[in-house]
Amino acid sequence: MQLETYISDLLYRYECVTIPEFGAFISNRVSAKIHDTTHTFYPPKKILSFNEQIQNNDGLLANYIAEIEKIPYNIAIDKISKHVKAIKSYLTEGETIKLENIGDLILNSEGNILFNPSNHINYLTDSFGLSHYRSSDIKREIYKEEITKIETVAPIAITPERRSSRNWLKYAAAAVIILGLSGFGAANYYNSTIEDHNQLAQEEANAQLDAKVQEATFVITNPLPAATLLLEKQTGNYHVVAGAFRVEANSDKKVNQLRELGYKARKIGKNRYGLHEVVYSSYDNRADAQRALFNIRLEHNQDAWLLIKKLD
């Protein structure tokens, strides 16, 4: 039983997940912050901690395991108890228990459990797709120094009244240039954030793809006759991706399988790697897409991921 997988699933929705007779993992939300030295922006997130004093069974973990594995509640309790005994045995022997996407547990010299949380995942769903960003230091005095140097090298011999007007125009022009560069930088940052999200999600999907050897790469030699279907045209820039296929026949097969399950599946073309992408559906806003992604991962496909892409 992959206990850490069930705990990880519940941490997205609950602030406390208790393992009976062992302890509880608690998540606390922290606001976005800026590092004063490195000028790095960090999105809001949940920080995990472990409390060994909370051991009473609240039924949350056991009920979830019983629902997922389709087993009685009492059986789920027994499985958790056996797993806890094994963890305690390993800790007593001085081993470190590594819980994927949660953190490491180790026993100190006083017999207490120490917890080192993992930083590989952010359990705050409001921050889905956001990563940290480093900004260069802003030095506003540079522009004033440059203007002073220009006036020193190339003085303008005019009356004081006209000189004042000309200087005002210089500073105004410099301000327009600065504001233009700021707007351009903000647009580039937004596009870069979207590109980073799609790149990370695509790399994770490719890793899953290589591990499963493309679901099965084959070509249908005797395809069925083409059928003409009248489908509702989907819109939106947020797509829940089911998979990407090198052979287009495989992508068509995937679309048909998903439609039989009730999804509004379709192909959205090739990605940068030349793979045919198949999506469960497309959405006009990020919130709807995230809700759909969560349900699909829970009920059908844990490898589904969110793509932000404007289609022609």
Stockholm file with secondary structure:
# STOCKHOLM 1.0

chainA/1-312         MQLETYISDLLYRYECVTIPEFGAFISNRVSAKIHDTTHTFYPPKKILSFNEQIQNNDGLLANYIAEIEKIPYNIAIDKISKHVKAIKSYLTEGETIKLENIGDLILNSEGNILFNPSNHINYLTDSFGLSHYRSSDIKREIYKEEITKIETVAPIAITPERRSSRNWLKYAAAAVIILGLSGFGAANYYNSTIEDHNQLAQEEANAQLDAKVQEATFVITNPLPAATLLLEKQTGNYHVVAGAFRVEANSDKKVNQLRELGYKARKIGKNRYGLHEVVYSSYDNRADAQRALFNIRLEHNQDAWLLIKKLD
#=GR chainA/1-312 SS CCHHHHHHHHHTTCSEEEETTTEEEEEEEECCEECTTTCEEECCEEEEEEETTCCCCCSHHHHHHHHHHTCCHHHHHHHHHHHHHHHHHHHHTTCCEEETTTEEEEECTTSCEEEEECCSCCCCGGGTTCCCEECCCCCTHHHHHHHHHHHHHSCCCSCHHHHHHHHHHHHHHHHHHHHHHHHHHHHHHHHHHHHHHHHHHHHHHHHHHHHTGGGCCCCCSSCCCCCCCCCCCCCCSEEEEEEEESSHHHHHHHHHHHHHTTCCCEEEEECTTSCEEEEEEEESSHHHHHHHHHHHHHHTCTTCEEEECCCC
#=GC SS_cons         CCHHHHHHHHHTTCSEEEETTTEEEEEEEECCEECTTTCEEECCEEEEEEETTCCCCCSHHHHHHHHHHTCCHHHHHHHHHHHHHHHHHHHHTTCCEEETTTEEEEECTTSCEEEEECCSCCCCGGGTTCCCEECCCCCTHHHHHHHHHHHHHSCCCSCHHHHHHHHHHHHHHHHHHHHHHHHHHHHHHHHHHHHHHHHHHHHHHHHHHHHTGGGCCCCCSSCCCCCCCCCCCCCCSEEEEEEEESSHHHHHHHHHHHHHTTCCCEEEEECTTSCEEEEEEEESSHHHHHHHHHHHHHHTCTTCEEEECCCC
//
